[in-house]
Structure formats: C-alpha cells, structure tokens
Amino acid sequence: MIETDIIIIGCGAAGVQAAIHAARKKVRVVVIGKSDNSALIKAHIENYFGVVSATGQELLNMGIKQAEVFGATFYSEEVIGIEGADGGFLVKTDSLKEILGKAVVLAMGISRNKLNVDGEEALHGFGVSYCANCDAGFFKKKPVAVVGDGSAAAVAALLLKDYASKVYWIAESLRASPELLKNAKVTPIEILTGTKPARIIGDKTVKAIELKDGRKLEVDGVFIEMGAKGAAELAMELGVLPNENGSLSVDRNCRTEVEGVFACGDITGQPWQLAKAVGEGCVAGLSAASYVRREKE
Ligand SMILES: Cc1cc2nc3c(=O)[nH]c(=O)nc-3n(C[C@H](O)[C@H](O)[C@H](O)COP(=O)(O)OP(=O)(O)OC[C@H]3O[C@@H](n4cnc5c(N)ncnc54)[C@H](O)[C@@H]3O)c2cc1C
C-alpha cells in the first residue's frame, strides 16, 4: 500500500498543473495516468499564453519534469477503482497498486464522441478535428465540413464561417437552439440534413467527405462536433454525479460536492481548452493542498 496526501487521477494538462501547484505547497502528491492518452498529445498549440507555437507533447513532457522537480510521483497506469477509506480515499490501478490519499483530484479529461467511419481515425490530426476552437485557424480560405446535430455543431459552423471559404454543416436532424440555427443560415454555411457521413476520404490529408446519400463533398477539413463522454464512472464511485451536460460541477475552488474530492480540466465542461485546463489545475492543486494541510494542522 502506497500512502500519500493527494492522489491526482489523470496525467494531462490539468492533472500535471495541479501536481505542480500542490507539490510546491509541500504535500505528498501522486499522479496516476498515461500521458500518451492525454488530448494534448495530438494538439499543436498556438493559442496558449506566451506560446506562439508548440506541440502539446512538448508542453506535457516539460510539465511532467517540472512537477517531478517539485516532488510529485508519477505512475503511468490506469485507475480501475476508487472508494472512500478511513481518513481519505483508496485508489486501485490496473497493475493492482493500492494508493491511499487524503484528497483526490479528478483530471481524467474527456473522450470525444466519434463518428466511427472509414478515414476518421487515420486522418485525425490531418484534417479531421474534434475541436473547432483549436483548429479553425488552420483552414483559412479552405472548404470544410462540420458534422453534428446539436448546438456544439452550430457554434463550430458559425466560427468556421469566419475562416473557411465554404462550410458544409451535415446534420441528420437539426437539434441546435433556434437562435443559433437562425444565425447559421448564412453564406458560406450550407446546411445538409437527413443524411450522414459514410466515409472520410484522403491520403495524407483530408480531401473529401462522402455522405450516405452518395454525395461527395470536396473539403480540406472535417470537424466532428458530436459532444463528449466524461470519465463519469469513476467519479460516480465516489458519489460525484455528472451534471446534465455529462461533466462534473465544481465551485470556484474546484471542489466537487463530495468533501476532499476536487476536479479540473475538460472533465468539468467546456471550453475544452488548454488554458482552462491548466487554470483549473492550478486552482484544484492549491485547494487540495490547503484541504490536506488544514487536516494536518
Ligand atoms: C487534436 C486536438 C487538438 C487540440 N488543440 C488545442 C489547441 O490548439 N488549443 C487548446 O487550448 N486546446 C487544444 N486541445 C484541447 C486540450 O488538449 C485539452 O483541453 C487539454 O488537454 C485538457 O486537459 P485535461 O488534463 O483535462 O485532459 P487530458 O489532457 O485529455 O488528460 C486526461 C488524462 O486523464 C487520463 N485518464 C483518463 N481516465 C483515466 C483513468 N481511469 N485512470 C488514470 N488516468 C486516466 C488520460 O490518460 C490522460 O492522461 C486540443 C485537443 C485535441 C484532441
């Protein structure tokens, strides 16, 4: 059994930033998670404070080294179970480690809902994107497609129209708010309903998207805006219930409704952006550290 003060679940932007801030407050910090599974690994960052251009992987590797210098311990493993225990929480990992901590920070990110069509995975990062906020700027004066029925897809189409030469919004049935729908009925957005993508075509990069009704649209980018799944099951084991958007609600100190459990990053909801993840990571790390220190004193 490993004993620590704070267990951070998730080795992405939010978890690593939480580790940096918590460890600097001289509490014992363990981070569990695989950095290779962080959303940052596939990101190219151009909109983060002070960073003109960097890969997410570079930033993540530097962040992990930084946290280790301040004393955080990293285990590249998955958490498979968590429960309340005497004086805190007991976490079990896939290599059957048991780690006891006084506070827990949930920083498991999200996994975006997939279309599950040919070409999607192979061209992810090469024209296929799950984040218009992140990648719209790479498609200046190029034709793109947005896929999704809800308001997230409408917001993406509205943002992309300011960059792209043409925006095809493909929706099986439109479920976006009436206000957004009204705004989206403008050039260069063309709304195609009653159909869905059959495959994404491209060699090294996206060249076209083929629809179930046989139409083929020549595009350079495909934005899949179909929402996201949170790592809700683990949170629910602790009694932290997801809100109506499927994310975890936190207060200004990144506290969840369960005492001693904090959350930060994509798992707490939109915007799914690096700046928000590290901002919340900072707050969650500091809050968890002061929670633990108060108990010590
Ligand atoms: C392709 C792409 C491009 C992007 N581009 C940009 C951009 O340009 N600008 C920008 O600001 N943002 C961008 N983002 C978003 C940004 O990467 C995320 O907002 C940020 O990484 C969120 O940090 P996080 O720590 O909440 O989640 P993540 O970084 O995704 O980290 C989650 C961590 O939790 C771990 N985890 C999950 N479940 C478990 C478990 N059971 N046990 C242990 N660990 C677990 C994962 O393995 C991972 O280590 C992009 C995202 C993608 C996918």
The ligand as an SDF file (V2000), in Angstrom:
LIG
                    3D

 53 58  0  0  0  0  0  0  0  0999 V2000
   -6.4300   17.1710  -31.6250 C   0  0  0  0  0  0  0  0  0  0  0  0
   -6.5930   18.1610  -30.5060 C   0  0  0  0  0  0  0  0  0  0  0  0
   -6.1310   19.4490  -30.6810 C   0  0  0  0  0  0  0  0  0  0  0  0
   -6.2520   20.3790  -29.6500 C   0  0  0  0  0  0  0  0  0  0  0  0
   -5.7730   21.6360  -29.8500 N   0  0  0  0  0  0  0  0  0  0  0  0
   -5.8740   22.5410  -28.8710 C   0  0  0  0  0  0  0  0  0  0  0  0
   -5.4080   23.8720  -29.0790 C   0  0  0  0  0  0  0  0  0  0  0  0
   -4.8890   24.2070  -30.1450 O   0  0  0  0  0  0  0  0  0  0  0  0
   -5.5370   24.7510  -28.0460 N   0  0  0  0  0  0  0  0  0  0  0  0
   -6.0990   24.4160  -26.8440 C   0  0  0  0  0  0  0  0  0  0  0  0
   -6.1650   25.2600  -25.9540 O   0  0  0  0  0  0  0  0  0  0  0  0
   -6.5520   23.1690  -26.6220 N   0  0  0  0  0  0  0  0  0  0  0  0
   -6.4560   22.2360  -27.6030 C   0  0  0  0  0  0  0  0  0  0  0  0
   -6.9440   20.9760  -27.4040 N   0  0  0  0  0  0  0  0  0  0  0  0
   -7.6030   20.6750  -26.1230 C   0  0  0  0  0  0  0  0  0  0  0  0
   -6.6070   20.3750  -24.9850 C   0  0  0  0  0  0  0  0  0  0  0  0
   -5.6940   19.3850  -25.4090 O   0  0  0  0  0  0  0  0  0  0  0  0
   -7.3980   19.9000  -23.7700 C   0  0  0  0  0  0  0  0  0  0  0  0
   -8.3070   20.9160  -23.3940 O   0  0  0  0  0  0  0  0  0  0  0  0
   -6.5000   19.5760  -22.5730 C   0  0  0  0  0  0  0  0  0  0  0  0
   -5.5560   18.5880  -22.9000 O   0  0  0  0  0  0  0  0  0  0  0  0
   -7.3790   19.0980  -21.4120 C   0  0  0  0  0  0  0  0  0  0  0  0
   -6.5740   18.7050  -20.3490 O   0  0  0  0  0  0  0  0  0  0  0  0
   -7.0920   17.6030  -19.3000 P   0  0  0  0  0  0  0  0  0  0  0  0
   -5.9660   17.4070  -18.3710 O   0  0  0  0  0  0  0  0  0  0  0  0
   -8.4110   17.9960  -18.7820 O   0  0  0  0  0  0  0  0  0  0  0  0
   -7.3360   16.2960  -20.1630 O   0  0  0  0  0  0  0  0  0  0  0  0
   -6.2630   15.4360  -20.9580 P   0  0  0  0  0  0  0  0  0  0  0  0
   -5.0930   16.2830  -21.3440 O   0  0  0  0  0  0  0  0  0  0  0  0
   -7.0010   14.7370  -22.0200 O   0  0  0  0  0  0  0  0  0  0  0  0
   -5.7360   14.3890  -19.8800 O   0  0  0  0  0  0  0  0  0  0  0  0
   -6.5800   13.4080  -19.3400 C   0  0  0  0  0  0  0  0  0  0  0  0
   -5.7060   12.3830  -18.6340 C   0  0  0  0  0  0  0  0  0  0  0  0
   -6.5440   11.5230  -17.8400 O   0  0  0  0  0  0  0  0  0  0  0  0
   -6.1100   10.2060  -18.0220 C   0  0  0  0  0  0  0  0  0  0  0  0
   -7.1610    9.2620  -17.6250 N   0  0  0  0  0  0  0  0  0  0  0  0
   -8.4040    9.1110  -18.1030 C   0  0  0  0  0  0  0  0  0  0  0  0
   -9.0380    8.1020  -17.4620 N   0  0  0  0  0  0  0  0  0  0  0  0
   -8.1390    7.6190  -16.5560 C   0  0  0  0  0  0  0  0  0  0  0  0
   -8.1670    6.5740  -15.6100 C   0  0  0  0  0  0  0  0  0  0  0  0
   -9.2300    5.7830  -15.4230 N   0  0  0  0  0  0  0  0  0  0  0  0
   -7.0530    6.3500  -14.8500 N   0  0  0  0  0  0  0  0  0  0  0  0
   -5.9570    7.1210  -14.9870 C   0  0  0  0  0  0  0  0  0  0  0  0
   -5.8780    8.1250  -15.8740 N   0  0  0  0  0  0  0  0  0  0  0  0
   -6.9580    8.3570  -16.6480 C   0  0  0  0  0  0  0  0  0  0  0  0
   -5.7040   10.1660  -19.5030 C   0  0  0  0  0  0  0  0  0  0  0  0
   -4.9190    9.0260  -19.7590 O   0  0  0  0  0  0  0  0  0  0  0  0
   -4.9230   11.4780  -19.5860 C   0  0  0  0  0  0  0  0  0  0  0  0
   -3.6220   11.2740  -19.0900 O   0  0  0  0  0  0  0  0  0  0  0  0
   -6.8530   20.0130  -28.4070 C   0  0  0  0  0  0  0  0  0  0  0  0
   -7.3150   18.7050  -28.2290 C   0  0  0  0  0  0  0  0  0  0  0  0
   -7.1970   17.7910  -29.2580 C   0  0  0  0  0  0  0  0  0  0  0  0
   -7.7180   16.3850  -29.0530 C   0  0  0  0  0  0  0  0  0  0  0  0
  1  2  1  0
  2  3  1  0
  2 52  2  0
  3  4  2  0
  4  5  1  0
  4 50  1  0
  5  6  2  0
  6  7  1  0
  6 13  1  0
  7  8  2  0
  7  9  1  0
  9 10  1  0
 10 11  2  0
 10 12  1  0
 12 13  2  0
 13 14  1  0
 14 15  1  0
 14 50  1  0
 15 16  1  0
 16 17  1  0
 16 18  1  0
 18 19  1  0
 18 20  1  0
 20 21  1  0
 20 22  1  0
 22 23  1  0
 23 24  1  0
 24 25  2  0
 24 26  1  0
 24 27  1  0
 27 28  1  0
 28 29  2  0
 28 30  1  0
 28 31  1  0
 31 32  1  0
 32 33  1  0
 33 34  1  0
 33 48  1  0
 34 35  1  0
 35 36  1  0
 35 46  1  0
 36 37  1  0
 36 45  1  0
 37 38  2  0
 38 39  1  0
 39 40  1  0
 39 45  2  0
 40 41  1  0
 40 42  2  0
 42 43  1  0
 43 44  2  0
 44 45  1  0
 46 47  1  0
 46 48  1  0
 48 49  1  0
 50 51  2  0
 51 52  1  0
 52 53  1  0
M  END
$$$$
